[in-house]
Amino acid sequence: MSAPQPISARHRSIFAPSTEAERVENFESYWAFTQRRDGEILEDRRELTRKNELLAAFQSNPVRSRRPLPDPELFYRNYVRMHDDPRTFDRKTLLLTFLYKFARHEWVGISAAWDRIPSMAECRKTSERISRYHLCEEFTHVRLFHEMFRTFHLDRVEWVPLGKWMGRAYGIFPYFPEPVMSPPAFVSELMGLMLYLHIDAILDDVFADEPEARDRVRALLREIMTDEMAHVGQRRNFIGKIGIRVSRAMVEPMFRAFYADIPESKFLFDIDRMVREAKEFDYSVMPADVIQRSWIPSYCT
């Protein structure tokens, strides 16, 4: 695990060059980190022992908003597919319907990948073992997102598969060769991390009248963000000199295509700013508490 970084620490760009030897060393470093952080894998349940303890701690000490959403049925009518005009939504409902649509993409993607990557018994390389753990972390993230909805008394949320064509696209993706798959996989992780930073930045405004619920959502989000920060570095390890150039070129089209598919996006976030900040990303923009609990590739410090 990387040593905790002081707030004033300088970091190199996530697109900084790295040697093959550095990347091999960082796979081992990340593997040691993730086992310490997550505990043992419960593969038949897609779970990790310490993640289970974390989730149980949140569930045993539930926090609920002091009042329901202005119109809970507005959420339920639009959380899977938008039927109403998002410009008419209150900000709480708008953010929550967005969160579901984003997390649903994550859930469909990891579910498709689970059956197409080696099981722990079949793994031969450290990177393969990491990928199995990585997916279990992502399944925990979906459970943490579910807790966010329950925080606002949304107890009827169901995880619904995407449409036929999008579902097929996610199913095909894991079959691509590693050099082809790695750049978009890395950019996808970077997109998630940038989104979590931007969500964190608007929580005080959106949930200003619900301080306890806001703090619970932020605590859940920070757990996800800590993993996602490490995932960005872990996925970066798969990419060499050419791949990193390809990845940087993919940032803008991938970001714009993804957010164009979620109508709420443009009413909540500045997508141009997200693209710009992703291209310039280094770890100095991360919250100090997240840096201290997460992992950074050695070639980015």
Phi, psi and omega per residue, in radians:
M1 nan 2.368 3.104
S2 -1.092 2.549 3.096
A3 -1.141 2.543 3.083
P4 -0.931 2.378 -3.098
Q5 -1.717 2.360 3.024
P6 -1.133 2.725 -3.084
I7 -1.012 -0.560 -3.087
S8 -1.488 0.068 -3.087
A9 -1.029 2.497 3.074
R10 -1.687 2.478 -3.135
H11 -2.266 2.669 3.054
R12 -1.537 2.796 3.129
S13 -1.021 2.590 3.049
I14 -1.123 -0.316 3.106
F15 -1.637 0.198 3.125
A16 -1.103 2.612 3.130
P17 -1.159 2.702 3.097
S18 -2.582 2.660 3.102
T19 -1.615 2.836 3.104
E20 -1.075 -0.692 3.132
A21 -1.091 -0.715 3.102
E22 -1.086 -0.712 -3.104
R23 -1.188 -0.685 3.082
V24 -1.068 -0.793 3.129
E25 -1.074 -0.664 -3.110
N26 -1.302 -0.491 2.997
F27 -1.041 -0.773 3.139
E28 -1.156 -0.700 3.121
S29 -1.097 -0.788 3.139
Y30 -1.148 -0.712 -3.132
W31 -1.036 -0.758 3.101
A32 -1.123 -0.734 3.132
F33 -1.066 -0.851 -3.018
T34 -1.194 -0.565 3.080
Q35 -1.192 -0.696 3.102
R36 -1.133 -0.688 -3.074
R37 -1.327 -0.659 -2.960
D38 -1.789 -0.367 -3.087
G39 1.425 -2.629 -3.077
E40 -1.499 2.630 3.100
I41 -1.521 2.355 3.022
L42 -1.909 1.437 -2.871
E43 -1.122 -0.647 -3.108
D44 -1.185 -0.310 3.131
R45 -1.915 -0.004 -3.117
R46 1.007 0.784 -3.049
E47 -2.336 2.906 3.074
L48 -2.276 2.436 -2.947
T49 -1.069 -0.769 -3.106
R50 -1.309 -0.501 3.028
K51 -1.153 -0.647 3.079
N52 -1.089 -0.705 3.113
E53 -1.121 -0.709 3.117
L54 -1.084 -0.851 -3.128
L55 -1.100 -0.726 3.129
A56 -1.089 -0.629 3.124
A57 -1.121 -0.724 3.080
F58 -1.145 -0.767 -3.067
Q59 -1.221 -0.539 -3.139
S60 -1.380 -0.226 3.099
N61 -2.237 1.156 -3.017
P62 -1.179 2.562 3.017
V63 -2.111 2.324 3.121
R64 -2.239 2.482 3.111
S65 -1.038 2.650 -3.062
R66 -1.273 -0.374 3.111
R67 -2.471 2.676 3.100
P68 -1.177 2.942 3.000
L69 -1.057 2.711 3.141
P70 -0.927 -0.637 3.137
D71 -2.577 1.487 -3.102
P72 -0.962 -0.582 -3.130
E73 -1.172 -0.426 3.043
L74 -1.090 -0.711 3.062
F75 -1.088 -0.922 -3.056
Y76 -1.103 -0.525 -3.135
R77 -1.314 -0.363 -2.989
N78 -2.172 -0.039 -3.004
Y79 -1.270 -0.534 3.088
V80 -1.505 -0.846 3.130
R81 -2.443 2.404 -3.090
M82 -1.298 2.154 3.097
H83 -1.977 -0.508 -3.113
D84 -1.807 3.031 3.126
D85 -1.367 1.996 -3.092
P86 -1.086 -0.324 3.116
R87 -1.180 -0.296 -3.133
T88 -1.618 -0.058 -3.060
F89 -1.365 2.571 2.879
D90 -1.219 2.750 -3.001
R91 -1.142 -0.595 3.135
K92 -1.107 -0.888 -3.121
T93 -1.103 -0.689 3.140
L94 -1.054 -0.802 3.139
L95 -1.165 -0.685 -3.093
L96 -1.231 -0.679 3.077
T97 -1.179 -0.615 3.059
F98 -1.100 -0.808 -3.110
L99 -1.013 -0.730 3.125
Y100 -1.093 -0.816 -3.096
K101 -1.090 -0.682 3.097
F102 -1.147 -0.866 -3.103
A103 -1.125 -0.547 3.115
R104 -1.113 -0.715 3.051
H105 -1.032 -0.769 3.116
E106 -1.044 -0.812 -3.100
W107 -1.082 -0.784 3.137
V108 -1.130 -0.727 -3.125
G109 -1.119 -0.800 -3.111
I110 -1.269 -0.543 3.095
S111 -1.148 -0.684 3.112
A112 -1.175 -0.654 -3.088
A113 -1.299 -0.503 -3.013
W114 -0.968 -0.772 -3.071
D115 -1.458 -0.025 -3.044
R116 -2.036 0.025 3.033
I117 -1.981 2.726 -3.065
P118 -1.052 2.493 2.993
S119 -1.225 2.949 -3.137
M120 -1.036 -0.641 3.137
A121 -1.164 -0.465 -3.108
E122 -1.613 -0.231 -3.077
C123 -1.150 2.412 3.100
R124 -2.062 -0.318 -3.073
K125 -2.146 2.686 3.093
T126 -1.007 -0.714 -3.116
S127 -1.082 -0.571 3.108
E128 -1.228 -0.706 3.106
R129 -1.115 -0.699 3.106
I130 -1.045 -0.761 -3.109
S131 -1.063 -0.650 3.129
R132 -1.171 -0.791 3.073
Y133 -1.062 -0.743 -3.112
H134 -0.969 -0.803 3.140
L135 -1.118 -0.681 3.098
C136 -1.110 -0.660 3.051
E137 -1.061 -0.739 -3.119
E138 -1.146 -0.642 3.070
F139 -1.101 -0.641 3.064
T140 -1.109 -0.645 3.129
H141 -1.054 -0.689 3.102
V142 -1.080 -0.693 3.113
R143 -1.157 -0.618 3.097
L144 -1.208 -0.695 3.040
F145 -1.032 -0.705 3.135
H146 -1.053 -0.662 3.084
E147 -1.116 -0.585 3.080
M148 -1.062 -0.765 3.136
F149 -1.127 -0.718 3.138
R150 -1.133 -0.518 3.092
T151 -1.007 -0.511 3.134
F152 -1.861 0.536 3.041
H153 1.096 0.425 3.124
L154 -1.697 1.458 -3.009
D155 -1.696 0.055 -3.109
R156 -1.916 0.320 -3.134
V157 -1.240 2.301 3.070
E158 -2.139 2.603 3.141
W159 -1.654 1.914 -2.979
V160 -1.837 2.301 3.103
P161 -1.010 2.671 3.046
L162 -1.262 3.015 3.104
G163 -1.070 2.937 -3.025
K164 -0.978 -0.844 -3.038
W165 -1.263 -0.729 3.113
M166 -1.166 -0.684 3.092
G167 -1.069 -0.712 3.100
R168 -1.136 -0.671 3.136
A169 -1.062 -0.787 3.096
Y170 -1.131 -0.597 3.140
G171 -1.205 -0.565 -3.131
I172 -1.366 -0.576 -3.005
F173 -0.897 -0.784 -3.104
P174 -1.126 -0.260 -3.132
Y175 -1.432 -0.216 -3.137
F176 -1.158 2.580 3.056
P177 -1.047 2.618 -3.077
E178 -0.907 -0.790 -3.132
P179 -1.070 -0.511 3.123
V180 -1.419 -0.710 -3.068
M181 -1.307 -0.549 -2.955
S182 -1.098 -0.812 -3.137
P183 -1.038 -0.878 3.115
P184 -1.143 -0.567 3.099
A185 -1.130 -0.726 3.103
F186 -1.115 -0.812 -3.128
V187 -1.119 -0.619 3.089
S188 -1.071 -0.762 3.104
E189 -1.137 -0.711 3.119
L190 -1.118 -0.677 3.102
M191 -1.079 -0.742 3.110
G192 -1.084 -0.767 -3.120
L193 -1.124 -0.755 3.120
M194 -1.095 -0.685 3.111
L195 -1.076 -0.791 -3.106
Y196 -1.086 -0.642 3.070
L197 -1.095 -0.721 -3.116
H198 -1.284 -0.587 3.038
I199 -1.126 -0.809 3.136
D200 -0.957 -0.642 -3.080
A201 -1.248 -0.388 -3.099
I202 -1.828 -0.050 -3.095
L203 -1.049 -0.718 -3.106
D204 -1.093 -0.593 3.131
D205 -1.350 -0.860 -3.049
V206 -1.145 -0.694 -3.069
F207 -1.978 0.647 -3.095
A208 -1.030 -0.561 -3.096
D209 -1.625 0.101 3.128
E210 -2.307 1.180 -3.018
P211 -1.059 -0.676 -3.127
E212 -1.191 -0.791 3.116
A213 -1.127 -0.709 3.099
R214 -1.025 -0.797 -3.123
D215 -1.145 -0.614 3.097
R216 -1.174 -0.775 3.103
V217 -1.061 -0.722 3.130
R218 -1.127 -0.699 3.114
A219 -1.101 -0.750 3.095
L220 -1.119 -0.750 -3.133
L221 -1.123 -0.707 -3.129
R222 -1.130 -0.581 3.062
E223 -1.120 -0.757 3.106
I224 -1.138 -0.764 -3.096
M225 -1.088 -0.657 3.135
T226 -1.091 -0.753 3.062
D227 -1.148 -0.764 -3.059
E228 -1.127 -0.641 3.086
M229 -1.052 -0.757 3.103
A230 -1.180 -0.618 3.134
H231 -1.113 -0.643 3.110
V232 -1.037 -0.818 3.111
G233 -1.176 -0.659 3.136
Q234 -1.134 -0.778 3.103
R235 -1.181 -0.554 3.080
R236 -1.053 -0.531 -3.112
N237 -1.100 -0.377 -3.122
F238 -1.398 -0.146 -2.891
I239 -1.992 2.255 3.095
G240 -1.671 -2.768 -2.994
K241 -1.065 -0.846 -3.112
I242 -1.244 -0.767 -3.103
G243 -1.059 -0.582 -3.111
I244 -1.256 -0.563 3.042
R245 -1.174 -0.731 3.091
V246 -1.067 -0.759 -3.121
S247 -1.043 -0.805 -3.119
R248 -1.095 -0.649 3.119
A249 -1.211 -0.428 -3.112
M250 -1.455 -0.248 -3.040
V251 -0.972 -0.978 -3.046
E252 -1.112 -0.910 -3.126
P253 -1.091 -0.645 3.131
M254 -1.182 -0.773 3.136
F255 -1.053 -0.852 -3.047
R256 -1.168 -0.683 3.134
A257 -1.151 -0.745 -3.107
F258 -1.135 -0.872 -3.061
Y259 -1.266 -0.424 3.067
A260 -1.124 -0.400 -3.117
D261 -1.476 -0.127 3.134
I262 -2.074 1.793 -2.992
P263 -0.997 -0.538 -3.090
E264 -1.173 -0.399 -2.955
S265 -0.904 -0.886 -3.015
K266 -1.220 -0.266 3.112
F267 -1.603 -0.132 -3.109
L268 -1.994 -0.612 -2.945
F269 -2.290 2.703 3.027
D270 -1.616 1.698 -3.058
I271 -1.134 -0.648 3.099
D272 -1.015 -0.747 3.135
R273 -1.166 -0.703 3.104
M274 -1.019 -0.801 3.134
V275 -1.058 -0.835 -3.111
R276 -1.073 -0.786 -3.107
E277 -1.213 -0.578 3.100
A278 -1.142 -0.715 3.136
K279 -1.160 -0.444 -3.107
E280 -1.790 0.139 -2.918
F281 -1.087 2.278 2.806
D282 -2.436 2.885 -2.929
Y283 -1.255 -0.145 -3.134
S284 -1.148 -0.281 3.134
V285 -1.467 -0.126 -3.076
M286 -1.393 2.591 3.060
P287 -1.021 2.485 -3.065
A288 -1.023 -0.667 -3.111
D289 -1.188 -0.543 3.099
V290 -1.253 -0.755 3.116
I291 -1.014 -0.740 -3.075
Q292 -1.165 -0.436 -3.090
R293 -1.811 -0.090 -3.033
S294 -1.922 -2.759 -3.003
W295 -2.422 2.448 -3.125
I296 -2.256 2.349 3.068
P297 -1.044 2.496 -3.092
S298 -1.057 -0.539 -3.095
Y299 -1.397 0.029 3.057
C300 -1.869 0.089 3.117
T301 -2.032 nan nan
